[in-house]
């Protein structure tokens, strides 16, 4: 995940404002706040501030949460006099969407971008995890069968 965050500068899609920008577009504090909300769930400013690894002013945390809400990462609801914030997407859903957006964007570039992406993916997977490489091969076979059935 860390490599994805530093390699892929996702941007908010103005045609789809419900899709949040990627984590790489966020500052360190914003990422830390997202991590807290993914782990802890719905929280108010005070609860988030208590979970941070360094003491920050209440207003700094409040501004950060508001900024994440405006960027489309968070939802919020009023509870008494405070807002409760929650992540708009689970971490897993965000990672799936971020990966899908990246691959689609990369494959949409002129050749040989697609070939380079596939080559790098296979090399990286092969170096990291042989079982994952086997899984990739299975998924390719399944997708080929699916496409062949659709043609018939």
ZANUBA-306251 format. One record per residue (C-alpha): residue number from 1; residue in three letters; x, y, z. Coordinates in Angstrom, 3 decimals, decimal comma, padded with zeros to 6 digits. Example, Ala and Ser with C-alpha at 12.3 -4.5 7.8 and 13.67 -1.06 7.14 Angstrom:
BEGIN
+-----+-----+----------+----------+----------+
!   i !  aa !        u !        v !        w !
+-----+-----+----------+----------+----------+
!   1 ! ALA !  012,300 ! -004,500 !  007,800 !
!   2 ! SER !  013,670 ! -001,060 !  007,140 !
+-----+-----+----------+----------+----------+
This chain:
BEGIN
+-----+-----+----------+----------+----------+
!   i !  aa !        u !        v !        w !
+-----+-----+----------+----------+----------+
!   1 ! UNK !  000,000 !  000,000 !  000,000 !
!   2 ! UNK !  002,804 !  002,425 !  000,818 !
!   3 ! UNK !  004,274 !  001,996 ! -002,668 !
!   4 ! UNK !  000,884 !  002,704 ! -004,216 !
!   5 ! UNK !  000,509 !  005,872 ! -002,160 !
!   6 ! UNK !  003,823 !  007,273 ! -003,336 !
!   7 ! UNK !  003,627 !  006,117 ! -006,960 !
!   8 ! UNK !  000,103 !  007,090 ! -007,939 !
!   9 ! UNK ! -001,074 !  010,695 ! -007,739 !
!  10 ! UNK ! -004,861 !  010,133 ! -007,991 !
!  11 ! UNK ! -006,909 !  013,215 ! -008,558 !
!  12 ! UNK ! -010,525 !  013,900 ! -007,810 !
!  13 ! UNK ! -012,617 !  013,240 ! -010,901 !
!  14 ! UNK ! -014,872 !  016,258 ! -011,478 !
!  15 ! UNK ! -017,290 !  014,030 ! -013,430 !
!  16 ! UNK ! -017,577 !  011,713 ! -010,411 !
!  17 ! UNK ! -017,301 !  013,868 ! -007,255 !
!  18 ! UNK ! -018,463 !  010,918 ! -005,132 !
!  19 ! UNK ! -015,108 !  009,250 ! -005,818 !
!  20 ! UNK ! -012,547 !  010,588 ! -003,373 !
!  21 ! UNK ! -009,033 !  011,495 ! -004,396 !
!  22 ! UNK ! -006,304 !  009,017 ! -003,561 !
!  23 ! UNK ! -004,378 !  008,973 ! -000,325 !
!  24 ! UNK ! -001,280 !  010,199 ! -002,134 !
!  25 ! UNK ! -003,022 !  013,560 ! -002,539 !
!  26 ! UNK ! -003,250 !  013,912 !  001,246 !
!  27 ! UNK ! -000,863 !  015,280 !  003,823 !
!  28 ! UNK !  000,598 !  013,198 !  006,646 !
!  29 ! UNK ! -001,992 !  014,358 !  009,180 !
!  30 ! UNK ! -004,860 !  013,661 !  006,778 !
!  31 ! UNK ! -003,575 !  010,126 !  006,175 !
!  32 ! UNK ! -003,221 !  009,581 !  009,941 !
!  33 ! UNK ! -006,817 !  010,752 !  010,471 !
!  34 ! UNK ! -008,081 !  008,421 !  007,733 !
!  35 ! UNK ! -006,251 !  005,521 !  009,363 !
!  36 ! UNK ! -007,887 !  006,322 !  012,708 !
!  37 ! UNK ! -011,362 !  006,464 !  011,196 !
!  38 ! UNK ! -010,833 !  003,224 !  009,276 !
!  39 ! UNK ! -009,751 !  001,474 !  012,473 !
!  40 ! UNK ! -012,052 !  003,139 !  014,985 !
!  41 ! UNK ! -015,121 !  003,948 !  012,912 !
!  42 ! UNK ! -017,367 !  006,952 !  013,422 !
!  43 ! UNK ! -015,670 !  009,492 !  015,698 !
!  44 ! UNK ! -015,855 !  013,108 !  016,765 !
!  45 ! UNK ! -012,972 !  015,586 !  016,723 !
!  46 ! UNK ! -012,010 !  014,915 !  020,335 !
!  47 ! UNK ! -011,876 !  011,134 !  019,811 !
!  48 ! UNK ! -009,694 !  011,491 !  016,719 !
!  49 ! UNK ! -007,382 !  013,957 !  018,495 !
!  50 ! UNK ! -006,867 !  011,471 !  021,350 !
!  51 ! UNK ! -005,775 !  008,746 !  018,915 !
!  52 ! UNK ! -003,145 !  010,807 !  017,119 !
!  53 ! UNK !  000,479 !  010,017 !  017,940 !
!  54 ! UNK !  001,215 !  013,656 !  018,821 !
!  55 ! UNK ! -000,800 !  016,287 !  020,653 !
!  56 ! UNK ! -002,486 !  018,765 !  018,320 !
!  57 ! UNK ! -004,862 !  021,645 !  018,891 !
!  58 ! UNK ! -008,540 !  020,733 !  018,723 !
!  59 ! UNK ! -009,014 !  023,272 !  015,927 !
!  60 ! UNK ! -006,222 !  021,667 !  013,858 !
!  61 ! UNK ! -007,931 !  018,275 !  014,025 !
!  62 ! UNK ! -011,324 !  019,868 !  013,349 !
!  63 ! UNK ! -009,973 !  021,652 !  010,263 !
!  64 ! UNK ! -008,344 !  018,435 !  009,024 !
!  65 ! UNK ! -011,603 !  016,500 !  009,375 !
!  66 ! UNK ! -013,523 !  019,272 !  007,618 !
!  67 ! UNK ! -010,984 !  019,302 !  004,798 !
!  68 ! UNK ! -011,278 !  015,511 !  004,370 !
!  69 ! UNK ! -015,065 !  015,874 !  004,308 !
!  70 ! UNK ! -014,845 !  018,543 !  001,583 !
!  71 ! UNK ! -012,448 !  016,362 ! -000,442 !
!  72 ! UNK ! -015,013 !  013,582 ! -000,392 !
!  73 ! UNK ! -013,202 !  011,139 !  001,903 !
!  74 ! UNK ! -015,545 !  011,475 !  004,862 !
!  75 ! UNK ! -019,206 !  011,642 !  005,694 !
!  76 ! UNK ! -020,422 !  013,548 !  008,703 !
!  77 ! UNK ! -023,567 !  013,897 !  010,690 !
!  78 ! UNK ! -024,568 !  016,263 !  013,440 !
!  79 ! UNK ! -024,865 !  014,775 !  016,912 !
!  80 ! UNK ! -025,886 !  017,298 !  019,530 !
!  81 ! UNK ! -023,367 !  020,136 !  019,117 !
!  82 ! UNK ! -020,619 !  018,193 !  017,335 !
!  83 ! UNK ! -020,111 !  016,395 !  014,064 !
!  84 ! UNK ! -019,415 !  012,684 !  013,907 !
!  85 ! UNK ! -017,151 !  011,718 !  011,027 !
!  86 ! UNK ! -016,803 !  008,395 !  009,250 !
!  87 ! UNK ! -014,886 !  007,190 !  006,219 !
!  88 ! UNK ! -016,980 !  007,230 !  003,057 !
!  89 ! UNK ! -015,397 !  003,955 !  001,913 !
!  90 ! UNK ! -013,732 !  001,101 !  003,734 !
!  91 ! UNK ! -009,987 !  000,889 !  003,296 !
!  92 ! UNK ! -010,401 ! -002,247 !  001,179 !
!  93 ! UNK ! -012,988 ! -000,604 ! -001,095 !
!  94 ! UNK ! -010,792 !  002,478 ! -001,451 !
!  95 ! UNK ! -007,781 !  000,319 ! -002,374 !
!  96 ! UNK ! -009,848 ! -001,622 ! -004,937 !
!  97 ! UNK ! -011,124 !  001,589 ! -006,512 !
!  98 ! UNK ! -007,685 !  003,229 ! -006,448 !
!  99 ! UNK ! -006,099 !  000,206 ! -008,150 !
! 100 ! UNK ! -008,878 ! -000,018 ! -010,749 !
! 101 ! UNK ! -008,636 !  003,714 ! -011,519 !
! 102 ! UNK ! -004,869 !  003,511 ! -011,827 !
! 103 ! UNK ! -004,899 !  000,509 ! -014,151 !
! 104 ! UNK ! -007,675 !  001,957 ! -016,326 !
! 105 ! UNK ! -005,854 !  005,289 ! -016,562 !
! 106 ! UNK ! -002,551 !  003,667 ! -017,359 !
! 107 ! UNK ! -004,003 !  001,331 ! -019,975 !
! 108 ! UNK ! -005,726 !  004,316 ! -021,580 !
! 109 ! UNK ! -002,359 !  005,865 ! -022,438 !
! 110 ! UNK ! -000,714 !  005,353 ! -025,839 !
! 111 ! UNK !  001,246 !  002,127 ! -026,306 !
! 112 ! UNK !  003,580 !  000,813 ! -024,952 !
! 113 ! UNK !  002,197 !  001,982 ! -021,593 !
! 114 ! UNK ! -000,121 ! -001,034 ! -021,255 !
! 115 ! UNK !  002,633 ! -003,474 ! -022,110 !
! 116 ! UNK !  004,957 ! -001,798 ! -019,601 !
! 117 ! UNK !  002,323 ! -001,929 ! -016,872 !
! 118 ! UNK !  001,699 ! -005,631 ! -017,406 !
! 119 ! UNK !  005,408 ! -006,410 ! -017,586 !
! 120 ! UNK !  006,133 ! -004,498 ! -014,367 !
! 121 ! UNK !  003,158 ! -006,107 ! -012,616 !
! 122 ! UNK !  004,263 ! -009,640 ! -013,514 !
! 123 ! UNK !  007,869 ! -008,904 ! -012,499 !
! 124 ! UNK !  006,848 ! -007,323 ! -009,192 !
! 125 ! UNK !  004,405 ! -010,095 ! -008,320 !
! 126 ! UNK !  006,958 ! -012,762 ! -009,265 !
! 127 ! UNK !  009,589 ! -011,193 ! -007,012 !
! 128 ! UNK !  007,231 ! -010,798 ! -004,059 !
! 129 ! UNK !  005,093 ! -013,897 ! -003,994 !
! 130 ! UNK !  005,068 ! -016,967 ! -006,227 !
! 131 ! UNK !  001,598 ! -017,984 ! -005,017 !
! 132 ! UNK !  000,270 ! -014,599 ! -006,069 !
! 133 ! UNK !  001,782 ! -015,134 ! -009,501 !
! 134 ! UNK ! -000,109 ! -018,448 ! -009,712 !
! 135 ! UNK ! -003,278 ! -016,621 ! -008,666 !
! 136 ! UNK ! -002,709 ! -014,025 ! -011,391 !
! 137 ! UNK ! -002,355 ! -016,821 ! -013,939 !
! 138 ! UNK ! -005,641 ! -018,407 ! -012,764 !
! 139 ! UNK ! -007,453 ! -015,079 ! -013,029 !
! 140 ! UNK ! -006,155 ! -014,607 ! -016,573 !
! 141 ! UNK ! -007,425 ! -018,073 ! -017,581 !
! 142 ! UNK ! -010,833 ! -017,369 ! -016,013 !
! 143 ! UNK ! -011,099 ! -014,000 ! -017,742 !
! 144 ! UNK ! -010,209 ! -015,598 ! -021,112 !
! 145 ! UNK ! -012,982 ! -018,198 ! -020,635 !
! 146 ! UNK ! -015,412 ! -015,454 ! -019,664 !
! 147 ! UNK ! -014,534 ! -013,424 ! -022,763 !
! 148 ! UNK ! -014,810 ! -016,504 ! -025,007 !
! 149 ! UNK ! -018,286 ! -017,258 ! -023,630 !
! 150 ! UNK ! -019,343 ! -013,656 ! -024,233 !
! 151 ! UNK ! -018,213 ! -013,892 ! -027,879 !
! 152 ! UNK ! -020,250 ! -017,073 ! -028,432 !
+-----+-----+----------+----------+----------+
